[in-house]
Amino acid sequence: MRELEHVRNLGILAHVDAGKTTITERILYATGTTHKRGEVHDGTTVTDFDSQERDRGITIFAAAVSCAWAGHRLNLIDTPGHVDFADEVERSLRVLDGAVAVFDAVAGVEPQSESVWRQADRHGVPRIAFVNKLDRAGADLDAAVASIRERLHPAPLVVQLPIGAEDRFAGVVDLVRMRALTWVDEQAHEGPVPDGLADEARLRRRRLEEAVAELDANALEEFCEEGTISARTLETALREVTLSGQGLVVLCGSAYRNRGIEPLLDAVVAYLPQPKDLADAPFAALVFKVVSGATGRLTYLRIYSGTIGKGTTVLDVGARRTERVARILRVRADRHTDLDRAVAGDIVAVAGVKGARAGTTLCAPDAPTLLEPAAVAEPVVSVAVEARRSADTERLLAALAQLAEEDPSLVVRGDPETGQTVLSGRGELHLEVAVEKIRRSRGLEVSVGRPRVAYRETVARGVSGLLYRHVKQDGGAGQFAHVVLDVEPLDSGFEFHSAVVGGKVPREYVRAVEAGCRDALSEGPLGGHPVTGLRVTLTDGATHPNDSSDMAFRTAGRFALREALRASEMALLEPVSEVTVTVPDDTVGGVLGDLAARRGAISASVAKGGTVVVTAAVPLAELFGFANRLRSRTQGRGTFTARPTGYAPAK
């Protein structure tokens, strides 16, 4: 069994086009896992193996690969950068021990960089940073680091100094060991620090020592006694501040030119955490991904404790049923190697587990354990889908059910009013990819309706003293519940309070009233949309000695709040996204006009090297078709990203 101290489970996180997949490809090449470099633009990458990923040139599905470096096993997950697939990132982060955050040396921190950073914060995942694309015109390591400090608020600890700039970028000075690393014909060469950079390297090494001494007690002690910090102490301190989250080790390079990958791998081994040693505990694992394809159904697991072998029987805790593991596979994107067993700390795929979904805990049947799954965000965009041939309707429903099983952020439901099947997800691209996957994998012809956004309703002005009496008597035990509610606006969410005194409504019935009120939130009076942003207070009530029950008070709570909402002044809320558009400066006028026509509120416009970066808040409903319009206005030179920021009153 490989010692857990020699295992690293890490993810690659970044904004779209920062170079995540290229870095993953170079890691596989550097570790000898592949013998030819894959390129995103050629559609030859290992991790972007899905046909849609290769056609679109973006990562859509998180892909796991395994490789070895310096005696360590690296289990690596390449995650999507597009905001529509943020839930794929969320599920991956839940099972990772560490991550490499990738930043563009020209753009610095971009909108989705912030989003994935916050996701990693929520899961407490230690990170190191890699500033990529130093070979590009306008690349600036110091500016990129400044944007990391200003927008993400870590303490950046820059451990490298670039040798050369832009198209003359040739290597880095390792400030920890004070040596130069250069790449010639893609081969790394170690040597002394160039004379022209010696003074700058000494200055930056001193800054690094001072920054680390402020964060680590052992480093501070050595710094005070010796006036400097040894490479060994510095490496130990950098690891400690990385694990604690107090500091962020920053490296740099150019993945496309294969410069900087070996030091990055060394940093992964040196600074990112190892799995906790729980190999002797009962088996417990979390499912983070399910894929059905030509090779059958594969369930991807992160094993947190114990050992699993071929033929092992495991318990699906949520479904309360046992499953038998037929195969265990070491994963390398769409290629796999059979294993006899896997242990705590491993990320593997298993075959034979038929019912588990993402978020499911699998464990030893005699030691039930429940692991917390990643949160699933609510869908904000919906489309109606139907098979063009009625004979294919059942096949389409089966395909949609499988999609929702593989991706919990997709929701499939029937519309009772129209009889249509509705597919809901995180964005227009998310739904496009889902429908296209059905077309390609099942050979189905599918019709798709115009996208619709998920509105919400809220209370603008509430009511007081709404009385509702629920009385039902039809033979036998009756039902009786009397409640009085106050409803008032709230910034967000739902709150319920009881102000009943004197025991007029017993505590167990108060809980039933709250449950009934929550039932009523599913449909508001304006258009049947979910309701949010209200506080409900139970102020009075009455019971019957024989006919009162939990069911009676739950029913009373539901109907009372429905009546209260109809009596209140309600407002419609619509989802809003922060849109960041990067366009050539000669096309910015038309783009600003288009954003204004889409009810966009411009918050910033910054000129940067012949381009203008515009930031605006735009209603999600107005963004449909924006990508095509932007390409047309900018002759294909403009790009944009959008990330949901919440709900705002619809205008």
C-alpha positions as CSV (number, residue, x, y, z in Angstrom):
1,M,0.0,0.0,0.0
2,R,1.3,3.4,-0.9
3,E,1.9,5.5,2.2
4,L,-0.7,8.3,2.5
5,E,2.1,10.8,3.0
6,H,3.1,10.1,-0.6
7,V,-0.4,10.9,-2.0
8,R,-1.7,14.2,-3.2
9,N,-5.3,14.8,-4.2
10,L,-5.5,18.1,-6.0
11,G,-7.6,20.1,-8.4
12,I,-6.8,22.7,-11.0
13,L,-9.0,25.8,-10.6
14,A,-9.2,28.9,-12.8
15,H,-11.2,31.3,-15.0
16,V,-12.0,30.2,-18.5
17,D,-9.0,30.1,-20.8
18,A,-6.4,30.7,-18.0
19,G,-4.8,27.4,-19.1
20,K,-6.0,24.7,-16.6
21,T,-6.3,21.9,-19.2
22,T,-2.9,22.8,-20.8
23,I,-1.3,22.7,-17.4
24,T,-2.9,19.3,-16.8
25,E,-1.6,18.1,-20.2
26,R,1.9,19.3,-19.4
27,I,1.8,17.6,-16.0
28,L,0.9,14.3,-17.6
29,Y,3.7,14.8,-20.1
30,A,6.3,15.8,-17.5
31,T,5.4,12.8,-15.3
32,G,5.8,10.3,-18.2
33,T,2.1,9.5,-18.1
34,T,1.7,10.5,-21.7
35,H,4.4,10.6,-24.4
36,K,2.9,13.3,-26.6
37,R,1.6,16.7,-25.5
38,G,-2.1,17.2,-26.0
39,E,-3.3,20.6,-27.2
40,V,-6.7,22.2,-26.5
41,H,-6.8,24.0,-29.9
42,D,-6.1,20.7,-31.7
43,G,-8.7,18.7,-29.7
44,T,-6.1,16.2,-28.6
45,T,-6.1,16.7,-24.8
46,V,-6.5,13.8,-22.4
47,T,-8.9,15.4,-19.9
48,D,-11.1,17.2,-22.5
49,F,-12.0,13.9,-24.1
50,D,-15.7,14.5,-24.6
51,S,-16.6,15.4,-28.2
52,Q,-18.4,18.6,-27.1
53,E,-15.3,19.7,-25.1
54,R,-13.2,19.3,-28.1
55,D,-15.7,21.1,-30.4
56,R,-16.1,24.0,-28.0
57,G,-12.5,24.2,-26.8
58,I,-13.5,24.4,-23.1
59,T,-13.6,22.0,-20.2
60,I,-17.2,21.0,-19.4
61,F,-16.9,17.9,-17.2
62,A,-14.4,17.5,-14.3
63,A,-11.9,14.8,-15.4
64,A,-9.7,12.8,-13.0
65,V,-6.2,11.6,-13.9
66,S,-3.6,9.9,-11.9
67,C,0.2,10.2,-12.3
68,A,3.4,9.9,-10.3
69,W,6.1,12.4,-9.5
70,A,9.1,12.2,-7.2
71,G,7.8,9.0,-5.5
72,H,4.4,10.5,-4.9
73,R,1.0,9.5,-6.4
74,L,-0.9,12.6,-7.7
75,N,-4.6,12.2,-8.2
76,L,-5.6,15.3,-10.2
77,I,-9.0,16.7,-11.2
78,D,-9.2,19.2,-14.1
79,T,-12.3,21.3,-13.4
80,P,-14.4,23.5,-15.7
81,G,-13.9,27.2,-15.7
82,H,-17.2,28.4,-17.1
83,V,-19.7,29.6,-14.4
84,D,-22.5,27.4,-15.8
85,F,-20.5,24.3,-14.6
86,A,-19.7,25.7,-11.1
87,D,-21.5,22.8,-9.5
88,E,-19.1,20.4,-11.2
89,V,-16.3,22.4,-9.5
90,E,-18.2,22.3,-6.1
91,R,-18.5,18.5,-6.2
92,S,-14.8,18.2,-7.1
93,L,-13.7,20.5,-4.3
94,R,-15.6,18.5,-1.8
95,V,-13.2,15.5,-2.3
96,L,-9.9,17.4,-2.8
97,D,-7.1,17.9,-0.2
98,G,-5.5,20.8,-2.1
99,A,-5.6,22.8,-5.3
100,V,-3.5,24.8,-7.8
101,A,-5.2,28.1,-8.6
102,V,-4.2,29.3,-12.1
103,F,-4.1,33.0,-13.1
104,D,-3.5,34.6,-16.5
105,A,-0.3,36.8,-16.3
106,V,-2.0,39.4,-18.5
107,A,-5.5,39.5,-17.1
108,G,-4.7,38.7,-13.4
109,V,-7.7,37.8,-11.3
110,E,-10.8,37.4,-13.5
111,P,-14.5,37.0,-12.5
112,Q,-14.6,33.2,-12.4
113,S,-11.2,33.2,-10.6
114,E,-13.0,34.9,-7.7
115,S,-15.9,32.5,-7.8
116,V,-13.8,29.3,-7.7
117,W,-11.6,30.9,-5.0
118,R,-14.6,31.5,-2.8
119,Q,-15.7,27.9,-3.4
120,A,-12.3,26.7,-2.3
121,D,-12.6,28.9,0.8
122,R,-15.9,27.4,1.7
123,H,-14.4,23.9,1.6
124,G,-11.2,24.9,3.4
125,V,-9.0,23.7,0.6
126,P,-5.3,24.8,0.8
127,R,-4.0,26.3,-2.4
128,I,-0.9,27.3,-4.2
129,A,-1.0,29.7,-7.2
130,F,0.5,29.4,-10.7
131,V,0.6,32.6,-12.8
132,N,0.5,31.3,-16.4
133,K,1.1,32.7,-19.8
134,L,4.2,34.7,-18.9
135,D,5.2,34.4,-22.6
136,R,2.3,36.6,-23.8
137,A,2.5,40.2,-24.7
138,G,1.6,42.3,-21.7
139,A,2.4,39.6,-19.1
140,D,3.2,41.1,-15.7
141,L,3.8,38.8,-12.7
142,D,3.8,41.7,-10.2
143,A,0.6,43.1,-11.5
144,A,-1.1,39.7,-11.4
145,V,0.1,39.1,-7.8
146,A,-1.2,42.6,-6.9
147,S,-4.6,41.7,-8.3
148,I,-4.5,38.4,-6.2
149,R,-3.8,40.4,-3.1
150,E,-6.4,43.1,-3.8
151,R,-9.3,40.9,-5.0
152,L,-8.8,37.6,-3.2
153,H,-7.1,38.9,0.0
154,P,-4.5,36.2,0.7
155,A,-0.9,37.0,1.6
156,P,1.0,36.2,-1.6
157,L,4.4,34.6,-1.1
158,V,6.2,34.8,-4.5
159,V,8.9,32.1,-4.6
160,Q,10.1,32.7,-8.2
161,L,11.4,35.6,-10.4
162,P,10.9,35.4,-14.1
163,I,14.0,35.3,-16.4
164,G,13.1,37.3,-19.5
165,A,9.7,38.8,-20.4
166,E,6.9,38.1,-22.9
167,D,8.3,36.2,-25.9
168,R,11.8,36.2,-24.3
169,F,10.6,34.4,-21.2
170,A,13.1,31.6,-20.7
171,G,12.8,30.4,-17.1
172,V,12.7,31.4,-13.4
173,V,14.9,32.1,-10.5
174,D,14.0,29.8,-7.6
175,L,14.1,32.2,-4.7
176,V,13.9,29.4,-2.0
177,R,17.1,27.7,-3.2
178,M,18.5,30.7,-5.1
179,R,19.1,28.9,-8.4
180,A,18.1,29.5,-12.0
181,L,15.9,27.1,-13.9
182,T,15.8,27.5,-17.7
183,W,14.2,25.5,-20.4
184,V,15.9,24.7,-23.7
185,D,14.0,22.5,-26.2
186,E,11.6,21.8,-23.3
187,Q,14.3,20.4,-21.1
188,A,14.9,22.0,-17.7
189,H,18.4,23.1,-16.8
190,E,19.6,24.2,-13.4
191,G,22.3,26.8,-13.0
192,P,23.4,29.9,-11.0
193,V,21.3,33.0,-10.9
194,P,22.1,35.2,-13.9
195,D,24.4,38.2,-13.0
196,G,21.9,40.6,-14.4
197,L,19.2,39.4,-12.0
198,A,21.4,38.7,-8.9
199,D,20.6,42.0,-7.1
200,E,16.9,41.7,-7.8
201,A,16.8,38.0,-6.7
202,R,18.5,38.9,-3.4
203,L,16.0,41.7,-2.8
204,R,13.0,39.5,-3.5
205,R,14.5,36.6,-1.4
206,R,14.8,39.1,1.5
207,R,11.1,40.2,1.0
208,L,10.1,36.5,1.0
209,E,12.0,35.8,4.2
210,E,10.4,38.8,5.9
211,A,6.9,37.9,4.8
212,V,7.3,34.3,5.9
213,A,8.8,35.3,9.3
214,E,5.7,37.3,10.0
215,L,3.6,34.2,9.5
216,D,5.6,31.4,11.0
217,A,7.2,31.3,14.5
218,N,10.1,29.0,13.7
219,A,11.0,31.0,10.7
220,L,10.8,34.2,12.8
221,E,13.1,32.7,15.4
222,E,15.7,31.7,12.8
223,F,15.4,35.1,11.1
224,C,16.1,36.9,14.3
225,E,19.0,34.7,15.3
226,E,20.7,34.3,12.0
227,G,19.5,37.3,10.0
228,T,18.4,35.0,7.3
229,I,16.2,31.8,6.8
230,S,17.7,28.6,5.4
231,A,16.1,26.9,2.4
232,R,15.0,24.0,4.5
233,T,13.3,26.2,7.2
234,L,11.7,28.3,4.4
235,E,10.2,25.2,2.7
236,T,8.9,23.9,6.0
237,A,7.4,27.3,6.9
238,L,5.8,27.7,3.4
239,R,4.1,24.3,3.8
240,E,2.7,25.3,7.2
241,V,1.3,28.6,6.1
242,T,-0.2,27.0,3.0
243,L,-1.9,24.3,5.1
244,S,-3.2,27.0,7.6
245,G,-4.3,29.3,4.8
246,Q,-2.3,32.2,6.1
247,G,-0.2,32.5,3.0
248,L,-0.3,31.7,-0.7
249,V,2.8,30.3,-2.4
250,V,3.0,31.8,-5.9
251,L,4.9,30.3,-8.9
252,C,4.9,31.3,-12.5
253,G,5.6,30.0,-16.0
254,S,4.2,29.2,-19.4
255,A,2.3,25.9,-19.7
256,Y,2.0,26.2,-23.4
257,R,5.7,26.5,-23.8
258,N,6.3,23.8,-21.2
259,R,8.2,26.2,-18.9
260,G,7.6,26.0,-15.1
261,I,5.8,22.7,-14.8
262,E,8.5,20.7,-13.0
263,P,8.8,23.3,-10.2
264,L,5.1,23.4,-10.0
265,L,5.0,19.6,-9.4
266,D,7.7,20.0,-6.8
267,A,5.6,22.6,-5.0
268,V,2.5,20.4,-5.1
269,V,4.5,17.7,-3.3
270,A,6.2,20.1,-0.9
271,Y,3.4,22.3,0.1
272,L,0.0,20.8,-0.5
273,P,-1.5,18.4,2.1
274,Q,-1.5,14.7,2.2
275,P,-4.7,12.7,3.0
276,K,-5.3,12.1,6.7
277,D,-4.2,8.6,7.7
278,L,-7.5,6.7,8.3
279,A,-6.6,3.5,6.6
280,D,-7.4,1.3,9.6
281,A,-10.9,2.8,10.1
282,P,-14.0,1.2,8.5
283,F,-14.5,1.9,4.9
284,A,-16.3,5.2,4.0
285,A,-16.3,7.1,0.7
286,L,-18.1,10.0,-1.0
287,V,-19.4,9.7,-4.5
288,F,-18.6,12.9,-6.4
289,K,-19.3,12.0,-10.0
290,V,-21.4,9.4,-12.0
291,V,-20.8,8.7,-15.7
292,S,-22.7,6.3,-18.0
293,G,-21.1,5.5,-21.3
294,A,-19.9,2.8,-23.6
295,T,-18.0,1.1,-20.8
296,G,-21.1,1.1,-18.5
297,R,-21.8,3.0,-15.4
298,L,-18.8,4.3,-13.4
299,T,-19.1,5.8,-10.0
300,Y,-16.2,8.1,-8.9
301,L,-15.3,7.9,-5.2
302,R,-13.0,9.7,-2.8
303,I,-12.1,7.2,-0.1
304,Y,-11.9,8.9,3.3
305,S,-11.2,5.8,5.5
306,G,-10.7,2.1,5.3
307,T,-10.0,-0.2,2.3
308,I,-12.2,-1.5,-0.6
309,G,-11.5,-4.5,-2.8
310,K,-13.1,-6.1,-5.8
311,G,-16.2,-8.0,-4.7
312,T,-16.7,-5.9,-1.6
313,T,-20.2,-5.2,-0.4
314,V,-20.8,-1.6,0.5
315,L,-23.8,0.2,2.0
316,D,-25.5,3.1,0.2
317,V,-26.4,5.1,3.3
318,G,-29.1,7.3,1.8
319,A,-30.9,4.6,-0.1
320,R,-30.3,2.1,2.8
321,R,-29.3,-0.7,0.4
322,T,-26.2,-2.7,-0.2
323,E,-24.2,-2.8,-3.5
324,R,-21.4,-5.0,-4.7
325,V,-18.3,-3.5,-6.2
326,A,-17.5,-5.4,-9.4
327,R,-14.3,-3.5,-10.5
328,I,-12.0,-0.8,-9.1
329,L,-10.3,1.5,-11.6
330,R,-7.5,3.9,-11.5
331,V,-8.7,6.8,-13.7
332,R,-7.0,8.7,-16.4
333,A,-9.8,10.7,-17.9
334,D,-11.6,8.2,-20.3
335,R,-8.9,5.5,-19.9
336,H,-8.7,3.2,-16.8
337,T,-6.5,0.6,-15.2
338,D,-7.9,-2.1,-13.0
339,L,-6.9,-2.3,-9.4
340,D,-7.5,-5.1,-6.9
341,R,-8.0,-2.7,-4.0
342,A,-8.0,1.0,-3.0
343,V,-7.3,2.6,0.3
344,A,-8.0,5.8,2.3
345,G,-6.9,8.9,0.3
346,D,-7.5,7.3,-3.1
347,I,-9.7,8.8,-5.8
348,V,-10.9,5.9,-8.0
349,A,-13.9,4.8,-10.1
350,V,-15.9,1.6,-9.3
351,A,-18.2,-0.4,-11.5
352,G,-21.2,-2.4,-10.3
353,V,-22.7,0.2,-8.0
354,K,-26.0,0.9,-9.7
355,G,-27.9,3.3,-7.6
356,A,-25.5,5.8,-6.1
357,R,-25.6,9.5,-7.2
358,A,-23.2,12.4,-6.7
359,G,-23.2,13.2,-3.0
360,T,-24.0,9.6,-1.9
361,T,-22.0,8.1,1.0
362,L,-20.8,4.5,0.5
363,C,-19.5,2.7,3.6
364,A,-19.0,-0.6,5.4
365,P,-22.4,-2.2,6.0
366,D,-21.5,-2.9,9.7
367,A,-20.3,0.7,10.3
368,P,-22.8,3.2,8.8
369,T,-21.3,6.6,8.2
370,L,-22.8,9.7,6.6
371,L,-20.4,12.2,4.9
372,E,-21.6,15.7,4.0
373,P,-22.1,16.1,0.3
374,A,-21.4,19.3,-1.6
375,A,-24.3,21.8,-1.8
376,V,-26.3,21.9,-5.1
377,A,-27.2,25.3,-6.4
378,E,-30.8,26.0,-7.5
379,P,-31.3,26.1,-11.3
380,V,-32.0,29.5,-12.8
381,V,-32.8,28.7,-16.5
382,S,-35.3,26.3,-17.9
383,V,-36.2,25.0,-21.4
384,A,-39.1,22.7,-22.6
385,V,-37.8,19.7,-24.4
386,E,-39.6,17.1,-26.4
387,A,-38.8,14.3,-28.9
388,R,-39.6,15.2,-32.5
389,R,-41.0,11.8,-33.0
390,S,-43.6,10.7,-30.4
391,A,-42.2,7.2,-30.5
392,D,-39.0,8.5,-29.0
393,T,-40.7,10.1,-25.9
394,E,-39.9,7.3,-23.5
395,R,-36.3,7.2,-24.7
396,L,-36.0,10.9,-24.2
397,L,-37.4,10.7,-20.6
398,A,-34.9,7.9,-19.8
399,A,-32.0,10.0,-21.2
400,L,-33.1,13.0,-19.2
401,A,-33.3,10.9,-16.0
402,Q,-29.8,9.7,-16.6
403,L,-28.6,13.2,-17.2
404,A,-30.1,14.4,-13.8
405,E,-28.5,11.4,-12.2
406,E,-25.0,12.3,-13.5
407,D,-25.4,16.0,-12.8
408,P,-27.5,16.9,-9.7
409,S,-27.6,20.6,-10.8
410,L,-29.9,19.6,-13.7
411,V,-33.6,19.2,-12.7
412,V,-36.2,17.5,-14.8
413,R,-39.9,18.0,-14.2
414,G,-43.3,17.9,-15.9
415,D,-45.2,21.1,-16.3
416,P,-48.8,20.2,-15.1
417,E,-50.3,23.1,-17.1
418,T,-48.7,22.5,-20.5
419,G,-47.9,18.8,-20.2
420,Q,-44.3,19.6,-21.3
421,T,-41.1,18.2,-19.9
422,V,-39.0,21.0,-18.5
423,L,-35.2,20.8,-18.1
424,S,-33.7,23.3,-15.7
425,G,-30.0,24.2,-15.1
426,R,-27.4,26.8,-14.2
427,G,-27.3,28.7,-17.5
428,E,-27.9,28.7,-21.2
429,L,-24.7,26.9,-22.0
430,H,-25.3,24.3,-19.3
431,L,-28.6,23.4,-21.0
432,E,-27.2,23.5,-24.5
433,V,-24.5,21.0,-23.5
434,A,-27.1,18.7,-21.8
435,V,-29.4,18.6,-24.8
436,E,-26.5,18.1,-27.2
437,K,-25.3,15.2,-25.1
438,I,-28.6,13.5,-25.5
439,R,-28.6,14.1,-29.2
440,R,-25.0,12.7,-29.6
441,S,-25.2,9.8,-27.1
442,R,-28.7,8.6,-27.9
443,G,-29.2,9.6,-31.5
444,L,-32.4,11.4,-30.6
445,E,-33.9,14.3,-32.4
446,V,-35.0,16.8,-29.8
447,S,-36.9,20.1,-30.0
448,V,-36.0,22.7,-27.4
449,G,-38.2,25.7,-26.4
450,R,-36.9,29.2,-25.8
451,P,-35.0,29.5,-22.4
452,R,-37.0,30.8,-19.5
453,V,-35.5,32.1,-16.3
454,A,-36.5,31.1,-12.8
455,Y,-38.3,34.1,-11.2
456,R,-39.0,34.6,-7.5
457,E,-41.7,36.5,-5.6
458,T,-41.2,38.5,-2.5
459,V,-43.2,40.6,0.0
460,A,-42.9,44.3,-0.6
461,R,-45.5,45.2,2.1
462,G,-46.9,42.6,4.4
463,V,-50.1,42.3,6.5
464,S,-50.8,41.9,10.2
465,G,-53.4,39.8,12.0
466,L,-54.3,37.5,9.2
467,L,-56.6,34.9,10.8
468,Y,-57.2,31.5,9.4
469,R,-59.4,28.8,11.0
470,H,-59.2,25.3,9.6
471,V,-62.2,23.1,10.6
472,K,-63.0,19.8,9.0
473,Q,-65.6,17.4,10.3
474,D,-66.7,14.5,8.1
475,G,-67.2,11.7,10.5
476,G,-64.8,10.3,13.0
477,A,-61.9,12.4,14.3
478,G,-62.1,16.0,12.9
479,Q,-59.5,18.6,12.3
480,F,-59.3,22.0,14.0
481,A,-56.6,24.6,14.0
482,H,-56.8,28.4,14.5
483,V,-53.8,30.6,13.6
484,V,-53.1,34.3,13.3
485,L,-50.1,35.4,11.3
486,D,-48.1,38.6,10.7
487,V,-46.1,38.8,7.4
488,E,-43.4,41.4,6.8
489,P,-40.6,41.9,4.2
490,L,-37.1,40.4,4.8
491,D,-33.9,41.1,2.8
492,S,-33.6,37.5,1.8
493,G,-34.7,34.0,2.7
494,F,-37.5,33.0,5.1
495,E,-37.8,33.4,8.9
496,F,-40.5,32.1,11.2
497,H,-41.1,33.2,14.8
498,S,-43.7,32.5,17.4
499,A,-45.0,35.2,19.7
500,V,-47.8,33.1,21.1
501,V,-48.1,33.3,24.9
502,G,-50.0,31.3,27.5
503,G,-49.7,28.0,25.7
504,K,-52.5,28.8,23.2
505,V,-50.6,26.9,20.6
506,P,-48.5,24.0,22.0
507,R,-44.8,23.9,20.8
508,E,-45.3,20.8,18.6
509,Y,-48.1,22.6,16.8
510,V,-46.0,25.7,16.3
511,R,-43.5,23.5,14.4
512,A,-46.4,22.2,12.3
513,V,-47.5,25.8,11.5
514,E,-43.9,26.6,10.4
515,A,-43.8,23.5,8.2
516,G,-47.1,24.5,6.6
517,C,-45.8,28.0,5.9
518,R,-42.7,26.5,4.2
519,D,-45.1,24.4,2.1
520,A,-46.8,27.6,0.9
521,L,-43.5,29.1,-0.2
522,S,-43.4,26.9,-3.3
523,E,-46.0,29.0,-5.2
524,G,-46.6,32.7,-4.9
525,P,-49.7,34.7,-5.9
526,L,-48.2,36.6,-8.8
527,G,-47.3,33.8,-11.1
528,G,-46.8,30.6,-9.1
529,H,-43.0,31.3,-8.6
530,P,-41.2,30.3,-5.3
531,V,-41.5,33.0,-2.6
532,T,-38.5,34.4,-0.7
533,G,-37.7,37.4,1.4
534,L,-40.3,37.3,4.2
535,R,-40.6,37.0,7.9
536,V,-43.7,35.2,9.3
537,T,-44.8,35.6,13.0
538,L,-47.4,33.4,14.6
539,T,-49.1,35.8,17.0
540,D,-52.2,33.9,18.2
541,G,-54.1,30.7,17.8
542,A,-56.4,28.2,19.4
543,T,-56.8,24.4,19.7
544,H,-59.6,21.9,20.2
545,P,-59.2,19.2,22.9
546,N,-60.0,16.4,20.5
547,D,-59.7,17.6,16.9
548,S,-56.3,19.5,16.9
549,S,-53.3,17.7,15.4
550,D,-50.0,18.3,13.7
551,M,-51.7,17.7,10.3
552,A,-54.5,20.3,11.1
553,F,-52.0,23.0,12.1
554,R,-49.7,22.3,9.1
555,T,-52.7,22.6,6.8
556,A,-53.7,25.8,8.6
557,G,-50.2,27.3,8.3
558,R,-50.1,26.5,4.6
559,F,-53.5,28.1,3.8
560,A,-53.0,31.0,6.2
561,L,-49.8,32.1,4.5
562,R,-51.3,31.7,1.1
563,E,-54.1,34.0,2.1
564,A,-51.6,36.4,3.7
565,L,-49.5,36.6,0.5
566,R,-52.6,37.3,-1.6
567,A,-53.4,40.2,0.8
568,S,-49.8,41.5,0.8
569,E,-48.2,43.7,-1.8
570,M,-45.9,41.4,-3.7
571,A,-43.0,42.0,-6.0
572,L,-41.4,39.9,-8.8
573,L,-37.7,39.2,-8.6
574,E,-35.5,38.1,-11.5
575,P,-32.0,36.6,-11.5
576,V,-29.2,39.0,-12.2
577,S,-25.7,38.2,-13.4
578,E,-22.4,40.2,-13.2
579,V,-21.2,40.3,-16.8
580,T,-17.6,41.1,-17.7
581,V,-17.1,41.9,-21.4
582,T,-13.6,42.2,-23.0
583,V,-13.7,43.9,-26.4
584,P,-11.4,45.8,-28.7
585,D,-11.5,49.5,-27.9
586,D,-12.8,50.4,-31.4
587,T,-16.0,48.3,-30.7
588,V,-16.8,49.3,-27.1
589,G,-19.5,51.9,-28.1
590,G,-21.7,49.4,-29.8
591,V,-21.2,46.9,-26.9
592,L,-22.2,49.5,-24.3
593,G,-25.3,50.3,-26.3
594,D,-26.2,46.6,-26.5
595,L,-25.8,46.2,-22.7
596,A,-27.9,49.2,-22.1
597,A,-30.6,47.8,-24.4
598,R,-30.5,44.7,-22.3
599,R,-31.2,46.7,-19.1
600,G,-27.6,46.4,-18.0
601,A,-26.2,48.7,-15.3
602,I,-22.6,49.5,-16.1
603,S,-20.4,49.5,-13.0
604,A,-16.9,49.7,-14.5
605,S,-15.1,50.3,-17.8
606,V,-11.3,49.9,-17.8
607,A,-8.9,50.3,-20.8
608,K,-6.2,47.6,-20.9
609,G,-3.7,47.2,-23.8
610,G,-5.9,48.0,-26.8
611,T,-9.0,46.4,-25.2
612,V,-11.7,47.6,-22.8
613,V,-13.1,45.5,-20.0
614,V,-16.7,46.4,-19.1
615,T,-18.4,45.2,-16.0
616,A,-22.2,45.4,-15.8
617,A,-25.2,43.9,-13.9
618,V,-27.6,42.4,-16.4
619,P,-30.9,40.5,-15.9
620,L,-30.3,36.9,-16.9
621,A,-33.4,36.9,-19.1
622,E,-31.7,39.6,-21.3
623,L,-28.5,37.6,-21.8
624,F,-30.0,35.0,-24.1
625,G,-28.4,35.5,-27.5
626,F,-25.8,37.9,-26.2
627,A,-22.9,35.7,-27.1
628,N,-23.8,35.6,-30.8
629,R,-24.5,39.4,-30.8
630,L,-21.1,40.1,-29.2
631,R,-19.3,38.0,-31.8
632,S,-21.1,39.8,-34.5
633,R,-20.4,43.3,-33.1
634,T,-16.7,42.6,-32.5
635,Q,-15.9,40.3,-35.5
636,G,-15.4,37.5,-33.1
637,R,-12.8,39.3,-31.0
638,G,-14.9,40.0,-28.0
639,T,-15.4,37.7,-25.1
640,F,-17.6,37.7,-22.0
641,T,-18.2,35.9,-18.8
642,A,-21.3,36.0,-16.5
643,R,-21.7,34.9,-13.0
644,P,-25.0,34.9,-11.0
645,T,-25.1,37.5,-8.2
646,G,-28.6,36.9,-6.9
647,Y,-32.1,38.3,-7.5
648,A,-33.3,41.9,-8.0
649,P,-36.7,43.5,-8.5
650,A,-37.9,42.9,-12.1
651,K,-38.4,46.1,-14.1
